[in-house]
Amino acid sequence: MNKTFQESKFQCKRLYLLSILFLCFTQLYPQSLEELKEIKEAKDSKSEQSEKQKHGHSGTQPNHDDSNKTNMITVTGTRRRGLLKDATISTEVISRKDIDDMGARDLSQTLGNVPGIEVRPAQSGERGQTVRLQGLSAQNVLILVDGQRTTGRFSGSIDLTRFKAEDIERIEIVKGASSAIYGSDAIAGVINIITKEAKDPLYAEFRSLGGSGSKTYFGPYMEFRNYATVGAKADKLSTLFTVGWHKGEGYDLTPDATPGPRNGRYASLAPGYNPYPVGMPIINQYLLTTRFSGYSPPLESTSGSAFHDMNLSNKTVYQATDQLTLTGQFYYRHLDQSAVDASPPRTVYDRRNKTHDFMGAFNVDWIASQKINLNLNANYSRFQDLFTTDQRKADDLDSQQRTDNSVTEFRTRIDYKVSENHITSIGAENLQDQISSARIAPDCRRTYPNLCFEDFNPLLTKGQTINGNAYRFRNAFYLQDEWRISDKPRIQIVPGVRYDHDSIYGGEWLPKLAIRYDVTDQFRIRAANGLGYRAPSFQDLYFNFLNPGVGYRVVGNSDLKPELSRSYNFGWEWDITKRIWYSSNLFYNNVDNLIGFRTNPIRDSSGLMVFQTSNYQKAMTQGIETSVNVRVSDIVTTSVGYTYTDSRDELTKLPLEGRGLHRWNFSVRVDEKSSGISLSVFAVVFGKQPYYCIKNPFWCNPDLPSNFDSLETALNQESQNSIQNLLGTLPTVLSDYCAEKNLSYCTTSPTYGYRMVNPYTNLNLRLSQRFFGHFQWFVGVDNALDAWDLQYNPQRPKFYYFGLDGKFAFSEVKLKNGDS
């Protein structure tokens, strides 16, 4: 009897201890048991797919996750891991399968298919491809890699082509002001690139791609892109390496007399150069020569730079204990670009830039107790760029400029679990930013007595480029509260506030509030409001650029204020059926203190006109983003998206340049698993966009071809003379005020209108087939409709490509006793 009692007592103790352990486990993680179960089911589904691959199944390949996106884990909205379907802050995800279906080679080819996001060719002073989000420019979009800031902005924008697709696992996008969590630059939103991580005991992947287009634009040359990935995962340690090599000769859209990209192969200054566009009849050549004295023949130049680059990256994760996870990662990219620039009447430059781009980060996640989770992060990034221009047949305008920008950042965050549905996060950050650049005013210009050696002896530094150096640091802390107020109906709120202090301009309080309300299990409403800001960049503050040949200089302004944005987003999602999903989002952004260049009424000591940065601009964007996704059958899915964007410069009352009112997105995907054949079609249709023009004086002159720029200049000059004769002499103050407000009836200065031009459609197609379980061939065409415009849309013309890739996942092999 006593023995039975003791055994029963022991069983009770064991059950009690198991219960305690179970409760502790459920408290260690922010997710609920239901969420953990869903995560496990998603992983089990993926494991089942992997098992099929090991036996040669021709379905989804290793490391491809085509499960419902709602079960994806995201981090960008709150900086905490959570299921996408449970997010309070609306987050859009581009998965690895999406990236492959698009045939994307870099970040720029992935974002344009998302409503509300627009990818554009670089404008003057920018590079590569840039992004607009909800009508706001690239300088207001924060781009992260695994939550780490990226460096290397030109004219405020980051070149999207720097980020190669082979490194990317998924892309998370949060629209609307996110400065309450991320600080400066997150006025329009955040794009977070999540890189790949080893998920199999042994994994290998490769891709080889080649492509080209018409010889008229690309010449007889091909573009090559190759990469390889190797990864391994043990019980506690996983690591993944990726290396890529890419080479291309660029493209040319200019109407030169020789086909294809030049880059030094044909000299437009050579005696035998034909000064007329390709294929122009002789009679037209004669008319241009005899009837249009201002005709400027096309000079040799290129539209898309030739490039040669390589990249290397690694992510290593060490699960020290069940409570402690250590992650280390780095990437390095080297890019060598070359191009030809031309400036009428006879000046041609060979341009080249060599770039080194590095980032290294170390992250610690520690579950300290049942209620406390600690995150520590340190990262360092550096961007070095050597930019050279070589004037052909002369040395007067040769230049060499070196830019070196480094950022060091330390972050810490503590998550405190108040209850099962309530978590409070407290974070602190320190960022140190240094730059050395020829576009920054030399140190002697910015410190007392503001004199340099060349002021006393101009010949001492003649022909030399003297870099300016600048340093700043930012300290910040933020508080964020995630609270699910009720389950039926589901109501969640995420209030947050951040204080950001910059060593140059001071501090700023940045609040944000996000709310989610589930009307039913199928219909959800999300709303968010926040204050975004962008601290003036080093270039904004200390710009120093002289162009004496044209007669002007550009200077910075150390008294600038940060740009501020009030952002509102209100959206809803409706799961109409199990095969049809609908979503819409209304947005409104009002940006104050926008930084632009204003003409200084006082010329400098050498008589040059001065353009200085100033906080004089204000802008507004508003509109709606909507999309419908339909799973037509088990093998066919389709989607339709529409974006309406209304924008306005509050000072001139003109729409923001290049922001079209209407844009449509279409996609069709066919994935026949038994044969392994997949077909993807993506289309983006752009409506007309506004582009500025000088009024004459109440309307714009005709939009003439670029060959007649000199004629258009003459017409503009004639109109200005007529205005001056009509208005006579006006008070300078009145004329300047009216010019600033774009009022043509009270100023003799140029005023501006706009033309609605350049509607076009980008159509991309890709066909592929998997075979032998691990391999895939593919062919595709980008810009199938050959839509481009040299003046408004100098994007790459029609481009054909083909290639082969392979993915291999191996499980552990355990030998039985007696096996050799």
Residue pairs with C-beta under 8 A, 6 or more apart in sequence:
24 370
26 32
26 33
27 370
27 371
27 417
28 323
28 367
28 370
29 36
29 367
30 80
30 81
30 82
30 373
30 415
30 417
30 423
31 39
31 82
31 83
32 420
32 421
35 82
35 83
35 86
38 71
38 83
39 71
39 73
39 83
41 71
42 65
42 67
42 71
45 67
46 65
46 67
49 59
49 60
49 64
50 62
50 200
50 809
50 811
52 59
53 59
53 60
53 61
53 62
53 773
53 774
53 809
54 809
54 810
54 811
55 773
56 772
56 773
57 773
58 673
58 674
58 675
58 676
58 770
58 771
58 773
59 673
59 676
59 770
60 66
60 97
60 673
61 770
61 774
61 776
61 807
62 200
62 203
62 774
62 807
62 808
62 809
63 96
63 196
63 199
63 200
63 203
63 205
63 807
63 809
64 96
64 97
64 100
64 807
65 72
65 95
65 96
65 97
66 95
66 97
69 84
69 93
69 95
70 83
70 84
70 85
71 83
71 84
71 85
72 83
72 84
72 93
72 95
72 170
73 81
73 82
73 83
73 84
74 81
74 82
74 83
74 84
74 87
74 91
74 93
74 172
75 81
75 82
75 147
75 172
75 192
75 194
76 91
76 144
76 147
76 172
76 173
76 174
76 190
76 192
77 87
77 88
77 89
77 90
77 91
77 172
77 174
78 87
78 88
78 89
78 181
78 425
78 480
78 482
78 494
79 147
79 181
79 413
79 425
79 427
79 480
80 415
80 423
80 425
80 482
84 91
84 93
87 516
88 482
88 492
88 493
88 494
88 514
88 515
88 516
88 526
89 174
89 494
89 514
89 526
89 528
90 174
90 175
90 526
90 528
90 569
90 571
90 585
91 172
91 173
91 174
92 114
92 172
92 173
92 174
92 175
93 170
93 171
93 172
93 173
94 110
94 111
94 114
94 170
94 171
94 173
95 170
96 168
96 169
96 170
96 196
98 110
99 110
99 165
99 168
99 171
101 669
101 678
101 680
101 766
102 109
102 110
102 113
102 680
102 682
102 764
102 766
103 109
103 680
103 764
103 766
103 778
103 780
103 782
103 801
104 110
104 165
105 164
105 165
105 209
105 225
105 246
106 160
106 161
106 162
106 163
106 164
106 165
107 160
107 161
107 162
107 163
107 165
107 168
107 171
107 193
108 119
108 128
108 129
108 131
108 160
108 161
109 119
109 165
109 782
110 165
110 168
110 171
111 117
111 119
111 131
111 160
111 171
111 173
111 191
112 118
112 119
112 684
112 762
113 665
113 667
113 682
113 684
114 173
114 641
114 665
115 625
115 626
115 627
115 641
115 642
115 643
115 663
115 665
116 133
116 134
116 175
116 585
116 587
116 625
116 643
117 131
117 132
117 133
117 173
118 131
118 132
118 133
118 663
119 129
119 130
119 131
119 132
119 160
120 129
120 130
120 131
120 132
120 658
121 129
121 130
121 793
121 794
121 795
122 128
122 129
122 130
122 157
122 159
123 130
123 155
124 155
125 154
125 155
126 138
126 154
126 155
126 157
126 159
127 154
127 157
127 159
128 159
128 160
128 161
128 162
129 159
129 160
129 161
130 137
130 138
130 157
130 158
130 159
130 160
131 138
131 141
131 143
131 157
131 160
131 191
132 138
132 141
132 188
132 659
133 140
133 141
133 175
133 188
133 189
133 191
134 175
134 176
134 188
134 189
134 587
134 589
134 621
134 623
134 625
134 645
135 589
135 621
135 623
135 645
135 647
135 656
135 659
136 187
136 188
136 565
136 589
136 591
136 619
136 621
137 156
137 157
137 188
138 156
138 157
138 158
139 153
139 155
139 156
139 157
139 185
139 534
139 537
140 185
140 187
140 188
140 532
140 534
140 563
140 565
140 591
141 185
141 186
141 187
141 188
141 189
141 190
141 191
142 149
142 178
142 182
142 184
142 185
142 186
142 189
142 190
142 191
143 150
143 158
143 160
143 190
143 191
143 193
144 150
144 182
144 190
144 191
144 192
144 193
145 163
145 192
145 193
145 195
145 331
145 359
146 192
146 193
146 194
146 195
146 315
146 329
146 361
147 192
147 377
148 359
148 361
148 377
148 379
148 381
148 409
149 379
149 381
149 407
149 409
149 431
150 158
150 359
150 381
151 357
151 381
151 382
151 383
151 405
151 406
151 407
152 158
152 159
152 162
152 355
152 357
152 383
152 385
152 405
153 537
155 539
156 537
156 539
162 333
162 335
162 357
163 193
164 227
164 244
164 246
164 311
164 333
166 207
166 227
166 229
166 242
166 244
166 311
167 193
167 195
167 196
167 242
167 244
167 311
167 313
167 331
168 193
168 194
168 195
168 196
169 194
169 195
169 196
169 197
170 194
171 191
171 192
171 193
171 194
172 190
172 191
172 192
172 194
173 189
173 190
173 191
173 192
174 189
174 190
174 192
175 188
175 189
175 569
175 585
175 587
175 625
176 188
176 189
176 528
176 530
176 532
176 567
176 568
176 569
176 587
176 589
177 186
177 187
177 188
177 189
177 512
177 530
177 531
177 532
177 565
177 566
177 567
177 589
178 186
178 189
178 190
178 512
178 530
178 532
179 186
179 187
179 498
179 500
179 510
179 512
179 530
179 531
179 532
179 533
180 478
180 480
180 496
180 497
180 498
180 510
180 511
180 512
180 530
180 531
181 478
181 480
181 496
181 498
181 512
182 190
183 429
183 431
183 474
183 476
183 498
183 500
183 510
184 474
184 500
184 502
184 533
184 534
184 535
184 562
185 534
185 535
186 532
187 532
187 533
187 534
187 563
187 565
187 567
187 589
187 591
188 532
188 565
188 589
195 313
195 315
195 329
195 331
196 229
196 231
196 240
196 242
196 315
197 231
197 238
197 240
197 315
197 317
198 231
198 232
198 233
198 238
198 239
198 240
198 315
198 317
199 231
199 233
199 238
200 231
200 233
200 809
200 810
200 811
201 232
201 233
201 234
201 810
201 811
201 812
202 231
202 232
202 233
202 809
202 810
203 229
203 230
203 231
203 232
203 233
203 240
203 807
203 808
203 809
203 810
204 228
204 229
204 230
204 231
204 806
204 807
204 808
205 228
205 229
205 230
205 805
205 806
205 807
205 808
206 226
206 227
206 228
206 229
206 805
206 806
207 225
207 226
207 227
207 803
207 804
207 805
207 806
208 224
208 225
208 226
208 803
208 804
208 805
209 224
209 225
209 226
209 801
209 802
209 803
210 222
210 223
210 224
210 225
210 801
210 802
210 803
211 222
211 223
211 799
211 800
211 801
211 802
212 218
212 221
212 222
212 223
212 799
212 800
213 251
213 796
213 797
213 798
213 799
213 800
214 797
214 798
215 259
215 260
216 259
216 260
216 278
217 251
217 252
217 253
217 259
217 260
217 261
217 797
218 249
218 251
218 260
218 261
218 797
218 799
219 249
219 252
219 259
219 260
219 261
220 260
221 248
221 249
221 260
221 261
222 248
222 249
223 246
223 247
223 248
223 249
223 799
223 801
224 245
224 246
224 247
224 248
225 244
225 245
225 246
225 247
225 803
226 244
226 245
226 246
227 242
227 243
227 244
227 245
228 242
228 243
228 244
229 240
229 241
229 242
230 240
230 241
231 238
231 239
231 240
231 241
232 238
232 239
233 239
235 319
236 318
236 319
236 320
237 316
237 317
237 318
237 319
238 316
238 317
239 314
239 315
239 316
239 317
240 314
240 315
240 316
241 312
241 313
241 314
242 311
242 312
242 313
242 314
243 310
243 311
243 312
243 313
244 310
244 311
244 312
245 309
245 310
246 307
246 308
246 309
246 310
247 307
247 308
247 309
248 306
248 307
249 260
249 261
249 263
249 306
250 261
250 263
250 302
250 303
250 304
250 305
250 306
250 307
250 339
251 261
251 302
251 303
251 304
251 796
251 797
252 260
252 261
252 262
252 301
252 302
252 303
252 304
253 303
253 788
253 790
253 794
253 797
254 298
254 300
254 301
254 302
254 303
254 342
254 790
255 277
255 278
255 298
255 706
255 707
255 790
256 262
256 266
256 268
256 277
256 278
256 298
256 299
256 300
256 301
257 273
257 274
257 275
257 276
257 277
257 278
257 298
258 266
258 274
258 278
258 300
259 278
261 302
261 304
261 306
262 268
262 300
262 301
262 302
262 340
263 302
263 306
263 338
263 339
263 340
263 350
264 338
264 340
264 350
266 273
266 300
267 273
267 300
267 392
268 299
268 300
268 342
268 348
269 346
269 348
269 392
269 393
273 300
275 297
275 298
276 284
276 285
276 288
276 297
276 298
277 298
277 707
288 295
289 295
292 708
292 711
294 708
294 710
294 711
294 714
295 707
295 708
295 710
296 344
296 345
296 707
296 709
296 710
298 707
299 342
299 343
299 344
299 346
299 347
299 348
300 340
300 342
300 348
301 339
301 340
301 341
301 342
301 348
302 339
302 340
303 790
303 794
304 339
304 794
304 796
305 337
305 338
305 339
305 351
306 337
306 338
306 339
307 335
307 336
307 337
308 335
308 336
309 333
309 334
309 335
309 336
310 333
310 334
311 331
311 332
311 333
311 334
312 331
312 332
312 333
313 329
313 330
313 331
313 332
314 329
314 330
314 331
315 327
315 328
315 329
316 327
316 328
316 329
317 325
317 326
317 327
318 325
318 326
318 327
318 328
319 325
320 326
322 367
323 366
323 367
323 368
324 364
324 365
324 366
324 367
325 364
325 365
325 366
326 362
326 363
326 364
327 361
327 362
327 363
327 364
327 365
328 360
328 361
328 362
328 363
329 360
329 361
330 358
330 359
330 360
330 361
331 357
331 358
331 359
332 356
332 357
332 358
333 355
333 356
333 357
333 358
334 354
334 355
334 356
334 357
335 353
335 354
335 355
335 357
336 352
336 353
336 354
336 355
337 352
337 353
337 354
337 355
338 350
338 351
338 352
339 351
339 352
340 348
340 349
340 350
340 351
341 348
341 349
341 351
341 389
342 348
342 349
343 349
344 709
344 710
347 391
347 397
348 391
348 392
349 389
349 390
349 391
349 392
349 397
350 389
350 390
350 392
351 387
351 388
351 389
351 390
352 387
352 388
352 390
353 385
353 386
353 387
353 388
354 385
354 386
355 383
355 384
355 385
355 386
356 382
356 383
356 384
356 385
357 382
357 383
357 384
358 381
358 382
358 383
359 379
359 380
359 381
359 382
360 379
360 380
360 381
361 377
361 378
361 379
361 380
362 377
362 378
362 379
363 375
363 376
363 377
364 374
364 375
364 376
364 377
365 373
365 374
365 375
366 373
366 374
366 375
366 376
367 373
368 374
370 417
371 416
371 417
371 418
372 414
372 415
372 416
372 417
373 414
373 415
373 417
374 412
374 413
374 414
374 415
375 411
375 412
375 413
375 414
375 415
376 411
376 412
377 409
377 410
377 411
377 412
378 409
378 410
378 411
379 408
379 409
380 406
380 407
380 408
380 409
381 406
381 407
382 404
382 405
382 406
382 407
383 403
383 404
383 405
383 406
384 402
384 403
384 404
384 405
385 402
385 403
385 404
386 400
386 401
386 402
387 399
387 400
387 401
387 402
387 403
388 398
388 399
388 400
388 401
389 397
389 398
389 399
389 400
390 398
391 397
391 398
397 549
399 465
400 465
401 437
401 438
401 439
401 465
402 436
402 437
402 438
402 465
402 467
403 435
403 436
403 437
403 438
403 439
404 435
404 436
404 437
405 433
405 434
405 435
405 436
405 437
406 433
406 434
406 435
407 431
407 432
407 433
407 434
408 431
408 432
409 429
409 430
409 431
409 432
410 429
410 430
410 431
411 427
411 428
411 429
411 430
412 427
412 428
412 429
413 425
413 426
413 427
413 428
414 425
414 426
414 427
415 423
415 424
415 425
416 423
416 424
416 425
416 426
417 423
418 424
421 483
421 484
421 485
421 487
422 481
422 482
422 483
422 484
423 481
423 482
423 483
424 479
424 480
424 481
424 482
425 478
425 479
425 480
425 481
425 482
426 477
426 478
426 479
426 480
427 477
427 478
427 479
427 480
428 475
428 476
428 477
428 478
429 474
429 475
429 476
429 477
429 478
430 473
430 474
430 475
430 476
431 473
431 474
431 476
432 471
432 472
432 473
433 471
433 472
433 473
433 474
433 538
434 469
434 470
434 471
435 469
435 470
435 471
435 538
436 467
436 468
436 469
437 467
437 468
437 538
437 539
438 465
438 466
438 467
438 468
439 468
439 539
439 543
439 544
439 545
440 467
440 468
440 469
440 470
440 538
440 539
440 542
440 543
440 544
441 468
441 542
441 543
441 544
441 555
441 556
442 452
442 466
442 467
442 468
442 544
443 468
443 469
444 450
444 451
444 452
444 453
445 452
445 468
445 544
446 468
446 542
446 558
452 461
452 466
453 460
453 461
454 460
454 461
468 542
468 544
470 538
470 541
470 542
472 502
472 503
472 504
472 538
473 502
473 503
474 500
474 501
474 502
474 503
474 535
475 500
475 501
476 498
476 499
476 500
476 501
477 498
477 499
478 496
478 497
478 498
478 499
479 496
479 497
479 498
480 494
480 495
480 496
481 493
481 494
481 495
481 496
482 492
482 494
483 492
483 493
483 494
484 490
484 491
484 492
485 491
485 492
485 493
489 517
489 518
489 519
490 516
490 517
490 518
491 515
491 516
491 517
491 518
492 515
492 516
493 513
493 514
493 515
493 516
494 512
494 513
494 514
494 515
495 511
495 512
495 513
495 514
496 511
496 512
496 513
497 509
497 510
497 511
497 512
498 509
498 510
498 511
499 507
499 508
499 509
499 510
500 507
500 508
500 510
500 533
501 507
501 508
502 535
502 562
504 535
504 536
504 541
505 535
505 536
505 560
505 561
505 562
508 533
508 562
509 531
510 530
510 531
510 532
510 533
511 530
511 531
512 528
512 529
512 530
512 531
513 528
513 529
513 530
514 526
514 527
514 528
515 526
515 527
515 528
516 524
516 525
516 526
517 524
517 525
518 524
518 525
519 525
522 574
522 575
522 576
523 572
523 573
523 574
523 575
524 572
524 573
524 574
525 570
525 571
525 572
526 569
526 570
526 571
526 572
526 573
527 568
527 569
527 570
527 571
528 567
528 568
528 569
528 570
529 566
529 567
529 568
529 569
530 567
531 564
531 565
531 566
531 567
532 564
532 565
532 567
533 562
533 563
533 564
533 565
534 562
534 563
535 562
536 560
536 561
536 562
536 563
536 595
536 613
539 556
540 556
540 557
540 560
540 595
540 613
541 556
541 557
541 558
541 560
541 613
542 556
542 558
543 554
543 555
543 556
543 613
544 554
544 555
544 556
545 553
545 554
545 555
546 553
546 608
547 553
547 554
548 606
548 608
551 607
551 608
551 609
552 608
552 609
552 610
552 611
553 604
553 608
553 609
553 610
553 611
554 597
554 610
554 611
554 612
555 610
555 611
555 612
555 613
556 612
556 613
557 612
557 613
557 614
560 593
560 595
560 613
560 614
560 615
561 593
561 615
562 593
563 591
563 592
563 593
563 594
563 595
563 615
564 591
564 592
564 593
565 589
565 590
565 591
565 592
566 589
566 590
567 587
567 588
567 589
568 586
568 587
568 588
568 589
569 585
569 586
569 587
569 588
570 585
570 586
570 587
571 583
571 584
571 585
571 586
571 625
572 583
572 584
573 581
573 582
573 583
574 581
574 582
574 583
575 581
576 582
578 631
579 630
579 631
579 632
580 628
580 629
580 630
580 631
581 628
581 629
581 630
582 626
582 627
582 628
582 629
583 626
583 627
584 624
584 625
584 626
584 627
585 624
585 625
585 626
586 622
586 623
586 624
587 621
587 622
587 623
587 624
587 625
588 620
588 621
588 622
589 620
589 621
589 622
590 618
590 619
590 620
591 618
591 619
591 620
592 618
593 615
593 617
593 618
594 615
594 616
594 617
594 618
594 619
595 613
595 614
595 615
595 617
596 613
596 614
596 616
596 617
597 611
597 612
597 613
597 614
598 611
598 612
598 613
598 614
598 616
599 609
599 610
599 611
600 609
600 610
600 611
600 612
601 732
601 736
602 610
603 609
603 610
604 610
616 651
616 740
617 649
617 650
617 651
618 649
618 650
618 651
619 647
619 648
619 649
619 650
619 656
620 647
620 648
620 650
621 645
621 646
621 647
621 648
621 656
621 659
622 645
622 646
622 647
623 643
623 644
623 645
623 646
624 642
624 643
624 644
625 641
625 642
625 643
626 641
626 642
626 643
627 639
627 640
627 641
627 642
627 665
628 639
628 640
628 641
629 637
629 638
629 639
630 637
630 638
630 639
631 637
632 638
635 670
635 671
635 672
635 673
636 668
636 669
636 670
637 668
637 669
637 671
638 666
638 667
638 668
638 669
639 665
639 666
639 667
640 664
640 665
640 666
641 664
641 665
641 666
642 662
642 663
642 664
642 665
643 662
643 663
643 664
643 665
644 661
644 662
645 659
645 660
645 661
645 663
646 655
646 661
647 655
647 656
647 659
648 654
648 655
648 656
649 655
649 656
651 740
651 741
651 742
652 741
652 742
652 752
653 742
654 690
654 692
654 742
654 752
654 753
654 754
655 690
655 754
656 690
657 689
657 690
657 691
657 692
657 754
658 689
658 690
658 691
658 792
659 689
659 690
660 686
660 687
660 688
660 689
660 690
660 759
661 687
661 688
662 686
662 687
663 684
663 685
663 686
663 687
664 683
664 684
664 685
665 682
665 683
665 684
665 685
666 681
666 682
666 683
666 684
666 685
667 680
667 681
667 682
667 683
668 679
668 680
668 681
669 678
669 679
669 680
669 681
670 677
670 678
670 679
670 680
671 678
672 678
675 769
676 769
676 770
676 771
676 776
677 767
677 768
677 769
678 766
678 767
678 768
678 769
678 770
679 765
679 766
679 767
679 768
680 764
680 765
680 766
680 767
681 763
681 764
681 765
682 763
682 764
682 765
683 761
683 762
683 763
683 764
684 761
684 762
685 761
686 758
686 759
686 760
686 761
686 762
687 759
688 756
688 757
688 758
688 759
689 756
689 757
689 758
689 759
689 792
690 754
690 755
690 756
691 754
691 755
691 757
691 758
691 792
692 752
692 753
692 754
693 700
693 701
693 703
693 752
693 753
693 754
693 755
694 700
694 701
694 716
694 719
694 750
694 751
694 752
694 753
695 719
695 744
695 750
695 751
695 752
695 753
696 715
696 716
696 719
697 719
697 722
697 723
697 744
697 745
697 751
698 744
699 753
700 753
700 754
700 755
701 712
701 715
701 716
701 719
703 755
703 757
704 711
704 712
706 790
706 791
716 750
720 748
720 750
723 744
723 748
724 748
727 746
727 747
727 748
730 746
730 747
730 748
734 746
734 747
735 746
735 747
735 748
735 749
736 747
736 749
737 747
738 744
738 745
738 746
738 747
738 749
738 751
739 747
739 749
739 750
739 751
742 751
742 752
743 751
744 751
757 792
758 789
758 792
758 793
760 785
760 787
760 788
760 789
760 793
761 785
761 787
762 783
762 785
762 787
762 795
763 783
763 784
763 785
764 780
764 781
764 782
764 783
764 784
765 780
765 781
765 784
766 778
766 779
766 780
767 778
767 779
767 780
768 776
768 777
768 778
768 779
769 776
769 777
769 778
770 776
771 777
774 806
774 807
774 808
775 804
775 805
775 806
776 804
776 805
776 806
776 807
777 802
777 803
777 804
778 802
778 803
778 804
778 805
779 800
779 801
779 802
780 800
780 801
780 802
781 798
781 799
781 800
781 801
782 796
782 798
782 799
782 801
783 795
783 796
783 797
783 798
783 799
784 798
785 798
786 797
786 798
787 793
787 795
788 794
788 795
788 796
788 797
